[in-house]
Amino acid sequence: MNDLLAGLARFLVRALLVAVGLVFFLSLLAAVLVLALVWGLRAVWAQITGRPIAPWTVRIDPRAGWSSVYRSGARWSRTEGAPPTPPEARPQPPVHLRPLPGADEVTDVQPREPGGS
């Protein structure tokens, strides 16, 4: 009796895994088909309207990552004996590091230095 129940449990687990795999495959297939349909309709619409078919591209400049790292190294490579830069000559911090507008009006919190605990 135990062999029958163990065999039945193994069969049910295998059937469940096959069903999950089938559902995953069919969902990927549906997503690819929808993307192909959108791509085809876009191409047909471009042919109908007489416009050139613009490819879908990712606009990433690989040089941008290198140049940002290269430029950020300049602030860390200053020698100890060099005079500090006057505040008006320092570049503005990036937008994501600047305080939010109206942050100086907040009165219900205690300000702390970044990175402090």
Buried (B, 14 or more C-beta within 10 A) or exposed (E): EEEEEEEEEEEEEEEEEEEEEEEEEEEEEEEEEEEEEEEEEEEEEEEEEEEEEEEEEEEEEEEEEEEEEEEEEEEEEEEEEEEEEEEEEEEEEEEEEEEEEEEEEEEEEEEEEEEEE
